[in-house]
Amino acid sequence: MEGITGILVDLFVLFAAAKVAGELFTRLRQPPIVGEVLAGVLIGPHALGLIGLPDSALIELFGGDEKAAEEALTVVLDVIAELGVIILLFFVGLETRLSELLEVGGRAAMVAVLGIIFPFILGFAFIWLTDPIGTEDLEIEAAFVATAMVATSIGITARVLGDIGAIRTREARIILGAAVVDDILALLMLSVVVGLGGDDFDALELGLTALAAVAFVAFAALVGTRVIRQYSIHLERLKIRNAPFLVAMIVMLGLSALAGIIGLAAIIGAFLAGMMLAEAKERFNLEQQALPIYEFLVPFFFVIIGTKVDPGAFTDPTVLAIALAVTGLAVLGKLIGGGLASAGMPFRSAAIIGTGMVPRGEVGLVVASIGAGIGIITDDMFSVVVFMSIATTILAPSVLVWLYRGYRFTAEDVAERPEEPPLPDL
């Protein structure tokens, strides 16, 4: 089909741009994901327009409906981006033992809770007190923007921690545990705000959603890991080639899909799948088998995030000022929450944990899209939330790398990871 050719060209441009930008930023001693996101901004439909715009063949395939063709192309790219972040969190799960998360469970829960409370209060207060856009339903819009500010994209932080070999540190385990709790709480808050905005709030449905989310995480984390650890899975007995790897991919996709059905982010399911299979990874060397897929798919996620940014939306000084203010409060809220929850730990550790919870990434973009789709937020406020999501995505990685400079890794931190590159010397 001729329409597919244009999509393949877009994928080529996306992947090539991601790798060139990643190489450039690595040489500049900066996190490669920052280059990948900025590359997406540059080549996206709102800048150079090299990708994201359907060609004539694809438009013709949809009967001349340019809007439908553009939406179809967006769906294709979003699915590829989602696969990228799913494989990323699966890898993170493979590096995480349940026992390690349980050791920091209380601290992680506190980081998640305080990391939600402070950004929400700051965001709601700012929008409600200043009414910067002049909307009719101020309380609902303020609540929605504040909800977007509580989200955390663990995919961003996980990539950075993995790149610098810090994924097994205590701070990283706290961040990962907090991210799981954060996702559940953010889901419930989003459900409440959407329900209030649409006048169809159902407390019973919300309660059932919360129960299903908690049950899913608890079952996968507690039962799944225990079954694999105690009884193994004897995948070597299967006759198909690369059976352990193929079964791992089935489990990863299955739990990702189930998480999405429940209402959680699919990446939570992928992370839990990796954590379950971490109990058997030494036998099957799953990381090495899946590494080529990781290298291919993960960069798509970051560069496609960049393509969603419209720089022209911020030519209005008022919108730009609001966006900067909201971004500053979003960062401050996570730093305060993470810092207070890390009381008793070294200052560097508290700063790492707070910074690790800062990126909003694709989670913030999804929340913004939902709000715009049901008419809760204005176009200008949509641009503000998008700016906040992208800005926190770009800022946090460089700060994390800087905070880890000179960090004293223990033998436990680097166990089973001899292949990790040394920490960049900035």
C-alpha positions, 0 to 999 in steps of 0.5 A: 500500500502506497500510504504505508511508504510515507509512514516508513519515511517518517519512522526513518526520519524519527529514528535517524534524528534520534540517533544523531541527536543522541550522539551529539549530546553524548559528545557534549556530555549531556543526557542523550534523551534531551537531544532526542526530545529537542530533535523531535521538536525540530523535525515535528509538524509544528517546526520543520514539518519533516514528520507528522504530516500525512502525504497525498497517498495516505490522504487518498487512502482515507478518501481525501479526508486529511484530518482523518489521515493525520489522526491515523498517522498520529495513532501509528506514531503514538503506538510505536512511542508506547512500545518504546516506553513499555520496553524501557520500563520492562528493562527497569523491572528486570533490574528491580527485585521485589525485596529491594522495593519493599525495603524502601516501601514506606519511604517511596509511599511518602514520596508519592503522596507528598509529591502529589499534595504539594504540586496540586496545592501550588497549581490549584492556588496559582490558577484559582487566585490569578485566573490568568486565562479568564475561563468560565469554570475556573475551579474545574480548570484549576483542578485539572491543571493541578492534576496534570502537575502531579503526574510523573513520567517514570520512563524519563527518569528510568532512562537516565538512571539506566544510562548512568548505571544508577538504576540499582541505587537506593534513591532509584528504588525509592523513585521507582516505588513512588512512581507506582503509587503515584500512578495509582493516586494520579489515576484516581485524581484524574477520574475525580476531576474528569467526573466533576467536569462532565457532571457524571461523577460516580464514587462507586466506579471510582472505588472499584477502579482503585480496588482493581488497580491496587489488586493488580499491582499487589498480585503481580508484585507479590504473587507473580514474583513468588511463583517464579522465584519458588517454582521457576518456569522451565522455559528451556523445555519449550521447543520454539527458538528463543522461548524464554525471550518470547515468553517474556515479551508475551508477559510484558505485553499482556500485563501492559494491556491489562494495566491499560484496561484497568486504567493504569498506565501500561508502563506499570504493567511492563515494569511489573512484568520485568520485576516478576521475570527478574527472578529468572533473568540469570538463567535466561539472560533476558536483558541481552536477548531483548537489548536490540529491541530496546535500542531500536524502540526506546528512542522513538518514545522520546523523539515523538514526545518532542514532535508534540510541542508547538513552539508557536503557541508561546509567542504570546507573552502572557501564555509564555509567562503562565507556562513558566510559572506553572513549570516552576511550581510543578518543579518546586512541588516535587522537590518539596514533596520529595525533600520532606519525604526524604527527611533523614537522608543525605541532602544529595539523596533527597535532591535526587529523589525530588528531581527524579519525580519531576518529569511529566513527559507523556503522562502530562501530555495525555492529561492535557489531551483529555482535558482539551478533548472534553472541554475542561481547559482552554486552548491556551491552558492546553499549551501551558500544560504541554509546555510544562510537560516538555520543559520538565522532561528536558530539565530533569535529566541533566540535573540528575546526571549532575547530582550523581556526579561523584556519587559513591556506588556500593557493590550492591548498586553495581551488582550484576551490571558489569556492562554499565558505562561509567558515570559521565564526568561533567 
